[in-house]
Amino acid sequence: MEIYIIVLFVVGYGAIALEHPLKINKTATALITGVLCWTLFALQPPTATFVESGHFKSFAENFTNLHQAEIYQSFIKTELSHTLGQIAAILFFLMGAMTIVELIDAHHGFRFITDLIKTKDVRVLLWTICLVTFFLSAILDNLTTAIVMVSLIRKLIHDKQTRLFFAGMIIIAANAGGAWSPIGDVTTTMLWIGGQISATAIVKNLILPSLVCLFVPLIYLSFKLKGNLPSTGEKLKTNAEAHVHGGMIMLLVGVGALISVPIFKAITHLPPYMGILGGLGILWVVSELINPDLDDFQRQKYSAASALSRIDVSSILFFFGILLAVGALESMQTLHHFAEYVSLLLGDNRIIITLIGVVSAIVDNVPLVAACMGMYSLNVYPIDSMVWEYLAYCAGTGGSLLVIGSAAGVAVMGMEKMDFIWYLKKISLLALMGYAGGAAVYLFFQGIG
C-alpha cells in the first residue's frame, strides 16, 4: 500500500506544479491528494512490517485488549487528529494575519508608508523601495508587501523596462525580508509554529544572510540603472484613493498586533495563533469605533466581516490539502526513511537543504518545507539547530530564482504582465547570486560559531 500512496502523492504533486498547463486549480488537486492518501493509509497498513515497527508498537501497547484491526483504526484516528491539530494552528494563524492586513488595507493605512517615498533619483528610489519592501515584508508577509510596493511603483515609474527591473527586485526583497521573520513567510511561520525555530534566534541568525541576499543584486543594479525619473505632474493620491479616517490608527494597531505575536508567545508560551486571533479581535473593535458616522453601507465596506470575505481562502485550503498529504507520509514513517536514505547518499544536510531552496523555485515551497519537517526529527535536530534555520533561509529566498517560484513572484507577474523568459534572463542570475551569497554568509558564521 505504501507504494500506491507514494505514487499518488507524486502524481498529485506533479499536477500542482503543472496547474496552468492542466488548467486544474492546485487547491482542488491538493485536497484530493490529501484525502486519498489518508484513505489508502486507513484501509490497510502501508507495509507488512509497519505493525512491527516501534512507531506503531508504542501506540499498540496501550490497547492490548483490542484486535489488531481495531488498534490500527484507533492509530489512524489518533494520527489524523494530531496532524489536524498541527495544520489548524498554521491555518488559523494565516487567516488572522491575512484579515489584519486586509483591514489595514481597507482603511488605506499602507499609504502612510508609501506616500513618504518622493525621490526621483532612480538609484536612490531603487534602494528605498527595496529596503522598505525588505522590512515591511518581515512585519506583514512577502505577498502583501509585494502587491503594495508594485502598486506604488506603477504610480512613480512609467517606463515599462525600468519598472520591470524594480518589480523584479521587489520580488527578491520581499522573499528575503520574509525569510528572517517568524511572521514574514508561510514556510518560516510553519517552522516557528511547529517548534523548529524560535523568533529571537531566526531574527538574529538570518537577518544578515537575508540582507546579503538582497544587497548583492541591489548593488549590481545600482551600476546599471542611472538618471532621474521624468516628472509626470501627477499626484499620487486621487479622490478614489483618499485616506479613510483612522487609517493611521489602523496601521499602528494592526502592525502592533502582528509584531506583538512573538512577544505574546514568549511570555505566555501559548501557540502563535492565539496571539494573532487576539490581535485581530482588538483591531476589529478599533475598526468599529473609529468611524462612528459612517452609514451602514460604508461601515460594511470597512468592516472586519468584509475583510474576511477578501482573504485568499483558496490558498488556505491549498495549504490544508498539501499538509494533510504530507502528514500521511509522516505518520507512515516514509519521510523519516527517505531522510535517512538522502543523508546517506549525499552525506551533508547543508547540500540537501541548499538544493531544496533551488527546487523551491520550481515546486511550491510549502510542501517542501512540510516534507522536511517530517523528514527530520526534533529529537535529532532540536529547536534552532542549523538544519531548521538554514531551511527557513533557503526555502524563503530560493523562490526568487524564478518568477513563478513564490507567491510574491506570481502576484507581481500578474500585476505587471512580467514575462517568464524576461525574468529568467534579467533577474534570475541576480537572484541566484544573492541566494548563494546569503547562504555562504550563514554557513560561514555557523562554522565559526
Disulfide bonds with the S-S distance in Angstrom:
none
